[in-house]
Amino acid sequence: MKSKSENVKDHAMKKAVWDIIKKWDTIIVHRHVRPDPDAIGSQCGLKELIKTNFPEKTVFAAGTSVDDLNYLDTMDYVEQDVYDDALVIVTDTANIKRIDGDHYKLAKQWIKIDHHPLDDPYGEVEWVNTDASSCSEMIADLWLTFPDEIKMTSKAARLLYGGIVGDTNRFLYDSTSPYTMKVASELMTFDFSHTELNNRMNAIQPHTSKLMGYALENFTLTDDGVGHIILTQDILKSLGNEDGDTHPIVPFLGKIAGVKVWAVFVEQPEGGYRARLRSKGPVINTIAVNHRGGGHPLASGAHAKDRDEIEAIIKELKESV
């Protein structure tokens, strides 16, 4: 639980962020590459709130479109010269190298809004709350802090609810707090179907189900609860999948009884492996930092240049339990 001084500081930061937003006529919201529901939810939810409360402002959501997440929202095309006199807000992105798009560097001012540990400071203003379950929870908290000043809409509520559901794995993760549930319940009072959205988020494409079957068959689990699987490009292609289709595999493997920590290694077309690390208790973000990554204590990402580094990561996971 936060101390009184921490709560005062957080309130002051939220006020500072909203006051800066008021001053700019053009605002461009970015998020991280390979977005998940929280990235899209916080980015587009914030865009919707700004547009609703300041209809005279020009607001964009910038980044690469992801077909599988178009049911949440789609991206805007932003001309490079628009950045010359714009405020950029980056949501849900811990490291500057993971920001989707390069033109953000041209903006006059940056704001960082994030819930990951502050490993890579950037932007003139940084609102970081590691107690929040998701960046979407933070954006909704901004509204709940200033309800008389910020009007919520059904579209924004749907986006932010989806982001919270996505980053808490449907409220299963330890990051889910009583306040998370309060925020979600407030968002559910708006006119959208949370059942329809949950069903859409829980849907698995037929080609992904084949990959899940392969993962279950080939998942390696040690006696001490350390699990992993390596998905090569050949395996993905043979099952009609690509890197972007592997995301549902990660929480799925965590449902296996006896798993304490686990990793999914996905070979990249350009070489090396993307590693998704998860835990049910032992802290693993320190391991991710050792391998060009980072994230939350129980959910992180890293990189392995070859099979030897994969073995090194697995060894460190074993030591963590």
C-alpha positions as CSV (number, residue, x, y, z in Angstrom):
1,M,0.0,0.0,0.0
2,K,1.3,3.5,-0.9
3,S,2.3,5.9,1.9
4,K,0.5,9.2,2.2
5,S,3.5,11.0,0.6
6,E,3.5,8.6,-2.3
7,N,-0.2,9.2,-2.9
8,V,0.3,12.9,-2.9
9,K,3.1,12.6,-5.4
10,D,1.0,10.3,-7.6
11,H,-1.9,12.8,-7.5
12,A,0.5,15.6,-8.4
13,M,1.9,13.7,-11.3
14,K,-1.6,12.9,-12.7
15,K,-2.5,16.6,-12.5
16,A,0.7,17.6,-14.2
17,V,0.0,15.2,-17.1
18,W,-3.5,16.4,-17.6
19,D,-2.4,20.1,-17.4
20,I,0.2,19.5,-20.1
21,I,-2.4,17.8,-22.3
22,K,-4.6,20.9,-22.0
23,K,-1.9,23.1,-23.4
24,W,-1.2,21.3,-26.7
25,D,-3.3,21.5,-29.9
26,T,-1.7,18.4,-31.5
27,I,-1.1,15.2,-29.5
28,I,0.2,11.9,-30.8
29,V,0.0,8.8,-28.6
30,H,2.5,6.0,-29.2
31,R,3.0,2.6,-27.5
32,H,5.4,-0.3,-27.8
33,V,6.1,-2.6,-30.8
34,R,4.3,-5.9,-31.0
35,P,1.4,-4.5,-29.0
36,D,-0.9,-6.4,-26.6
37,P,-4.4,-5.4,-25.5
38,D,-3.0,-3.1,-22.7
39,A,-0.8,-1.3,-25.2
40,I,-3.7,-0.7,-27.6
41,G,-6.2,-0.1,-24.8
42,S,-4.2,2.5,-23.0
43,Q,-3.0,4.2,-26.2
44,C,-6.4,4.4,-27.9
45,G,-8.3,4.8,-24.6
46,L,-6.3,7.9,-23.8
47,K,-6.7,9.2,-27.4
48,E,-10.5,8.8,-27.0
49,L,-10.6,10.7,-23.7
50,I,-8.5,13.6,-25.0
51,K,-10.7,13.9,-28.2
52,T,-13.9,13.7,-26.1
53,N,-12.8,16.3,-23.5
54,F,-11.0,18.6,-26.0
55,P,-12.8,18.2,-29.4
56,E,-10.9,21.1,-30.8
57,K,-7.6,19.2,-30.5
58,T,-6.0,17.0,-33.1
59,V,-5.2,13.6,-31.6
60,F,-3.6,10.6,-33.3
61,A,-2.8,7.0,-32.3
62,A,0.5,6.1,-34.0
63,G,2.1,2.7,-34.7
64,T,1.9,-0.4,-36.8
65,S,-1.5,-1.9,-37.2
66,V,-2.1,-5.4,-35.9
67,D,-4.9,-7.3,-37.5
68,D,-5.6,-9.5,-34.5
69,L,-6.2,-6.5,-32.3
70,N,-8.3,-4.4,-34.7
71,Y,-11.4,-5.4,-32.7
72,L,-10.1,-3.0,-30.1
73,D,-9.1,-0.1,-32.4
74,T,-7.0,0.8,-35.4
75,M,-4.0,3.1,-35.9
76,D,-3.9,6.5,-37.6
77,Y,-1.5,7.6,-40.3
78,V,0.6,10.5,-39.1
79,E,2.6,12.7,-41.5
80,Q,6.1,13.3,-40.3
81,D,5.8,17.1,-40.2
82,V,2.9,16.8,-37.8
83,Y,5.4,16.0,-35.1
84,D,7.1,19.4,-35.5
85,D,4.6,21.1,-33.2
86,A,3.2,18.2,-31.2
87,L,3.1,16.6,-27.8
88,V,3.9,12.9,-27.8
89,I,2.6,10.6,-25.1
90,V,4.0,7.1,-24.9
91,T,2.0,4.5,-23.0
92,D,2.9,1.0,-21.7
93,T,6.5,1.2,-22.9
94,A,9.3,0.6,-20.4
95,N,12.2,1.0,-22.8
96,I,12.7,3.7,-25.4
97,K,14.0,1.2,-28.0
98,R,10.6,-0.5,-27.9
99,I,8.6,2.5,-28.9
100,D,6.7,1.7,-32.2
101,G,7.8,4.3,-34.8
102,D,10.8,6.7,-35.0
103,H,9.1,10.1,-35.6
104,Y,8.3,10.5,-31.9
105,K,11.8,11.9,-31.6
106,L,10.8,15.0,-33.5
107,A,8.1,16.1,-31.0
108,K,8.4,19.2,-28.9
109,Q,7.6,17.4,-25.7
110,W,7.3,13.8,-24.4
111,I,5.3,12.3,-21.7
112,K,5.9,8.7,-20.5
113,I,2.9,6.8,-18.9
114,D,3.9,3.3,-17.8
115,H,3.4,0.6,-15.1
116,H,6.7,-1.2,-15.6
117,P,9.8,-0.7,-13.4
118,L,11.6,2.5,-14.3
119,D,14.7,0.9,-16.0
120,D,14.9,3.3,-18.9
121,P,13.9,6.9,-18.1
122,Y,12.8,9.0,-21.1
123,G,10.6,12.1,-21.7
124,E,10.4,15.4,-19.9
125,V,7.5,14.1,-17.8
126,E,7.3,10.5,-16.5
127,W,4.2,9.1,-14.7
128,V,5.2,5.6,-13.7
129,N,3.1,3.5,-11.3
130,T,4.4,0.0,-10.7
131,D,1.5,-0.8,-8.4
132,A,-0.9,-0.6,-11.3
133,S,-2.0,-3.8,-12.9
134,S,-1.8,-2.2,-16.4
135,C,-1.3,1.1,-18.1
136,S,-5.0,1.0,-19.0
137,E,-5.7,1.0,-15.2
138,M,-3.6,4.1,-14.9
139,I,-5.5,5.9,-17.7
140,A,-8.8,5.0,-16.0
141,D,-7.4,6.1,-12.7
142,L,-6.7,9.5,-14.3
143,W,-10.4,9.8,-15.0
144,L,-11.4,8.6,-11.5
145,T,-9.1,11.1,-10.0
146,F,-10.6,14.0,-11.8
147,P,-14.2,12.9,-12.6
148,D,-15.6,16.4,-12.7
149,E,-13.0,17.4,-15.3
150,I,-12.6,14.3,-17.4
151,K,-15.6,12.8,-19.2
152,M,-15.5,9.0,-19.8
153,T,-17.1,7.5,-22.9
154,S,-18.3,4.0,-23.7
155,K,-15.6,3.6,-26.3
156,A,-12.8,4.6,-24.0
157,A,-14.3,2.4,-21.2
158,R,-14.3,-0.6,-23.5
159,L,-10.7,0.0,-24.5
160,L,-9.4,0.5,-21.0
161,Y,-11.4,-2.5,-19.7
162,G,-9.9,-4.7,-22.4
163,G,-6.4,-3.5,-21.6
164,I,-6.9,-4.3,-17.9
165,V,-8.3,-7.8,-18.7
166,G,-5.5,-8.5,-21.1
167,D,-2.6,-7.5,-18.7
168,T,-4.1,-9.2,-15.7
169,N,-4.9,-12.4,-17.7
170,R,-8.6,-12.0,-16.8
171,F,-7.7,-10.9,-13.2
172,L,-5.6,-14.0,-12.5
173,Y,-2.2,-12.3,-12.0
174,D,-0.9,-11.0,-8.7
175,S,-0.9,-7.5,-10.1
176,T,-4.7,-7.5,-9.7
177,S,-5.5,-5.4,-6.7
178,P,-8.8,-4.4,-5.0
179,Y,-8.4,-1.1,-6.8
180,T,-8.0,-2.9,-10.1
181,M,-11.4,-4.5,-9.5
182,K,-12.9,-1.2,-8.5
183,V,-11.6,0.4,-11.7
184,A,-12.9,-2.5,-13.8
185,S,-16.3,-2.3,-12.2
186,E,-16.6,1.5,-12.8
187,L,-15.7,0.9,-16.5
188,M,-18.4,-1.8,-16.7
189,T,-21.1,0.7,-16.0
190,F,-20.7,2.1,-19.5
191,D,-22.6,1.0,-22.6
192,F,-20.5,-1.9,-23.9
193,S,-20.7,-5.6,-23.6
194,H,-17.9,-6.9,-21.4
195,T,-19.1,-10.4,-22.1
196,E,-18.7,-9.9,-25.9
197,L,-15.3,-8.3,-25.4
198,N,-14.1,-11.1,-23.1
199,N,-15.2,-13.7,-25.5
200,R,-13.4,-12.0,-28.3
201,M,-10.2,-11.7,-26.3
202,N,-10.5,-15.4,-25.3
203,A,-11.0,-16.6,-28.9
204,I,-8.3,-18.7,-30.5
205,Q,-7.7,-18.9,-34.2
206,P,-7.7,-22.4,-35.7
207,H,-4.1,-22.2,-36.8
208,T,-3.1,-21.0,-33.3
209,S,-4.9,-24.1,-31.8
210,K,-2.6,-26.3,-33.8
211,L,0.4,-24.4,-32.3
212,M,-1.1,-24.9,-28.8
213,G,-1.4,-28.6,-29.4
214,Y,2.3,-28.7,-30.5
215,A,3.2,-26.7,-27.4
216,L,1.5,-29.1,-25.0
217,E,3.1,-32.1,-26.6
218,N,6.6,-30.6,-26.6
219,F,6.6,-28.5,-23.4
220,T,9.5,-29.6,-21.2
221,L,8.9,-29.4,-17.4
222,T,11.5,-30.3,-14.8
223,D,10.7,-31.8,-11.4
224,D,11.4,-28.5,-9.7
225,G,8.7,-26.7,-11.8
226,V,10.8,-25.0,-14.6
227,G,9.2,-25.3,-18.0
228,H,10.2,-24.2,-21.5
229,I,9.5,-24.7,-25.2
230,I,11.5,-23.6,-28.2
231,L,9.5,-22.6,-31.3
232,T,11.7,-22.5,-34.4
233,Q,10.8,-20.8,-37.7
234,D,10.4,-24.2,-39.3
235,I,7.9,-25.3,-36.7
236,L,5.9,-22.1,-36.9
237,K,5.7,-22.3,-40.7
238,S,4.8,-25.9,-40.7
239,L,1.8,-25.1,-38.5
240,G,0.8,-22.0,-40.4
241,N,1.9,-19.5,-37.7
242,E,4.3,-16.7,-37.2
243,D,5.8,-14.9,-34.2
244,G,2.7,-12.7,-33.6
245,D,0.6,-15.9,-33.2
246,T,2.6,-17.2,-30.2
247,H,1.3,-14.8,-27.6
248,P,-1.6,-17.0,-26.4
249,I,0.8,-19.9,-25.8
250,V,2.4,-18.1,-22.9
251,P,-0.5,-17.9,-20.3
252,F,-1.8,-21.3,-21.7
253,L,1.3,-23.2,-20.6
254,G,1.1,-21.6,-17.1
255,K,-2.1,-23.6,-16.5
256,I,-0.2,-26.9,-16.4
257,A,0.0,-28.2,-12.8
258,G,3.4,-28.0,-11.2
259,V,4.7,-25.1,-13.3
260,K,6.5,-22.4,-11.2
261,V,8.4,-20.5,-13.9
262,W,8.4,-21.0,-17.6
263,A,9.8,-19.6,-20.8
264,V,8.7,-19.6,-24.5
265,F,11.5,-19.1,-26.9
266,V,10.5,-18.0,-30.4
267,E,13.1,-18.0,-33.2
268,Q,13.1,-14.7,-35.1
269,P,13.4,-14.5,-38.9
270,E,16.5,-12.3,-38.6
271,G,18.1,-14.7,-36.2
272,G,18.2,-15.2,-32.4
273,Y,15.2,-15.9,-30.1
274,R,12.6,-13.8,-28.4
275,A,12.0,-15.0,-24.9
276,R,8.8,-14.6,-22.9
277,L,9.4,-15.3,-19.2
278,R,6.7,-15.9,-16.7
279,S,6.6,-16.9,-13.0
280,K,4.1,-17.8,-10.3
281,G,6.4,-16.6,-7.5
282,P,10.1,-16.3,-8.1
283,V,11.2,-13.0,-9.4
284,I,12.4,-13.3,-13.0
285,N,12.7,-9.7,-14.4
286,T,16.3,-9.6,-13.1
287,I,17.0,-12.6,-15.4
288,A,15.4,-10.7,-18.3
289,V,17.7,-7.7,-17.6
290,N,20.7,-10.0,-17.9
291,H,19.6,-10.9,-21.4
292,R,18.7,-7.6,-23.0
293,G,15.2,-7.4,-21.7
294,G,13.1,-6.4,-18.7
295,G,9.6,-6.2,-17.4
296,H,7.6,-7.0,-14.3
297,P,8.9,-9.3,-11.5
298,L,6.6,-12.1,-12.7
299,A,6.3,-11.3,-16.4
300,S,9.2,-10.2,-18.5
301,G,10.7,-10.4,-22.0
302,A,14.3,-11.1,-23.0
303,H,16.4,-12.1,-26.0
304,A,18.8,-15.1,-26.6
305,K,21.2,-14.9,-29.5
306,D,21.6,-18.7,-29.8
307,R,20.8,-22.0,-28.2
308,D,23.7,-21.5,-25.7
309,E,22.1,-18.4,-24.3
310,I,18.7,-20.2,-24.1
311,E,20.4,-22.8,-21.9
312,A,21.9,-20.0,-19.8
313,I,18.4,-18.5,-19.3
314,I,16.9,-21.9,-18.4
315,K,19.8,-22.4,-15.9
316,E,19.0,-19.0,-14.3
317,L,15.3,-19.9,-14.1
318,K,16.2,-23.1,-12.3
319,E,18.3,-21.1,-9.8
320,S,15.3,-18.8,-9.2
321,V,13.2,-21.6,-7.8
